[in-house]
Amino acid sequence: MNFVLVNGRTPHGESFCGLCGQRVGDDGYVRDIRSQLCYCKLTCYAVQCGSTMMLLEERAKASRPAFRSLQALRFHNAHP
């Protein structure tokens, strides 16, 4: 697994995700070093290269803010 995460830039010319076909936007993209293909997000790259661990890590990161909000709500309700 060799990739470069590019933030705040778009590739030269119009590029589309190597997995889902979505246009690669201004908010960054992932580029596979070996194939030079672009992916719109890390999840698409992980699916393409078959990295289950990377997918699990991305889902865990995405769920953290909701989990923290739930913890704060429970604490607030338990300690009025």
N, C-alpha and C positions, 0 to 999 in steps of 0.2 A: 504494500500500500504506500504509494508515493504520490503526494498531492501538495498543491500550493493553495492556501486560502488567501484570496485577494479581496481586500476591503476598500470600499469607496471608489472603485474604478470599474470601467466596462472594458471588455476585450476590444481590440481593433476590429472595426466593421461590425456588422450585425451578427450576433451569435445566439445559438439556441442550446438548451440543455441537452446533453447527450442521452438522457434517459426519458424525461417527460416531454421534451420539445418546447418547453416554455422559454420565452425570450429571457436571456441573461440580462439583468437590470443593473442600475446604478449602485445598488446597495452592496455589491460584491458578488463573488462567485468562487467556485472551486475549479481548479484546473488539474487534470491528471497529467503528471510529468511524462509518463511513458507514451500515452496516446495523444497528448495535447488537446484532448476533448475538454470542453467546459461543462460545468453542471451548475444549475441555479442555486442549489443549496447542498450542504453536507449530507443530508439525508439521501438525496438522489445519487450522490457519489457512492455512499455506503451500500445502497441497494445494488448499484451497477457492479461494484467490486465484490459483493457478497460478504460484507463485514457486519455480521450480526452484533458484535460487541459495540461497534461505532453507533449503530442504530439504537441500541439500548441506552448508551450514554446520552445521545441526543434527546431521547424521550425523557430521560431522568432530568436533564437540564430544563427542558420545557415545562415539566410539572412542578418544579421547585417553587416558583412564585405562588402558585395556587395552594400548595401545601403549606407554605408559610402563612398565607392569609387565613387558612383554616385553623392553624395552630393559634394565631393571634385571637381569632374569634372565640375559640374554645377557652383560652386563658381569660379573656375579657368576661365571658359569661360565668366562669367559675369564680372570679374575683371581682364582684360588682363594687 
